[in-house]
Amino acid sequence: QEQLVESGGGLVQAGGSLRLSCAASGSIFSIANMGWYRQAPGKQRELVADITSGGSTNYADSVKGRFTISRDYAKNMVYLQMNSLKPEDTAVYYCKCGTYYKGDYWGQGTQVTVSS
């Protein structure tokens, strides 16, 4: 079954840290970019960070210097280390995997809540 499975969300106080993980199932091949998006209530889904097959990274301005995306190519996993969390980071975080031949896959989402 082709799927992405996310983990690591939760409730944290402002200033705290969380690490999100996303695993692409073994049936997903030819992965290009992997990344994280988030959607807060009443807002559109937005890019948080992504990483290419070559290791180039891209971050939303709002998370630069606080979040770090990384990738384990052998395991088809992507991680998001989130430090210095702010209440405005509260959202459902989605993992996205783009492939060369079969389009994009999305995870089911994991809730991140940052209390003030």
N, C-alpha and C positions, 0 to 999 in steps of 0.2 A: 504494500500500500504506500502510495506516495504522500508523505505528510511531513510537516514540520511540528516539532514538539518543543514548546517553550517551558521554562521553569525559572524560578528565582524571584518572582514578584513578591510583594508584601507591603506591610505597613512599617514606616520608619519615621523618626523625627527629623525635622529640618536639620541639615548639617551632617546627617548620617549617610551611609553607603549601602548600596545593593549591587548584586551582580546577577545579570540575566544571562541565561544560556538558551541556545536553540540548536536542536539536532535535526538534521535533514535525514529522512529515512534512506536506507541503502538503495532504494529503487529510484531515487532522484539522481540523475546523471548530468554530466556536462554543466556543472554549476559555474556561473559567471560571478555576478555580484551577490553578496549577502548583506542584509542590513536590518535596521530597526526603525520602525515608525511608531508614532503614538497618536492617540486620539483622546482628547479630553471631552467631557460632556459639553454638548452644544458647539463643538468646534470640529473643523475638518481634520482628517488624518494628515499628519505631517512627518516628513523625514527627520529622524534624529541623527542617524549616522549610517554610513554604508562603507563596504570594503570590497575592492575588486579582486579578481582572480590573481592579479599581480601584486596585491597588497596595498594599493593606494586607498587612502581613507578620505572621507568627506563628512563634515559635521555641520549640524545646524548651528548658527551663531549663538543661540541661546544655551548651548551645552558645551561649547568649546572651552577647553581647559578644565572641565569637570568630568566629562564622560570619555571613556576610551573604548573603542571597538577593537576586537581582535578575532582571529579566525584560526581554527585548527583544520587545515586542508585535508589531512589524512582521515579525520573523523567526520568531516562535513559538518562542523559545528561553528557557530559564531557566538561571541560573548559581548556583553555590554557592561563594563564596569562603570558604575555611577557613583560619583563622590560629591560631597557638598550639596546634597539634594535640597531642593527648595519646594515649597508647597505648590508652586506653579508647574513642577514636574509631574504632578499627579495626573495620571492618565492610564488608559489601557495601552500596553506596549505590544506591538506586533512584530514578529520576525518575518522577513521577506527573503525569498531565494529566487534569483533570476537565472534561468538556464539558457543555453545557446539555442536549443532546439524545441523546447516544450513550454516556453513562456515562464510565467511567474507562479510561485507557490507562496501561500500565506499561512502563518500559524494561527492558532485559535485566540491568541491574545492572553496577556497576563497583567493583572492589575497591580499598579504601583501607586501607593498612597503615601504622601508626605505630609505629616502633621506639623503645624506651626507651634 
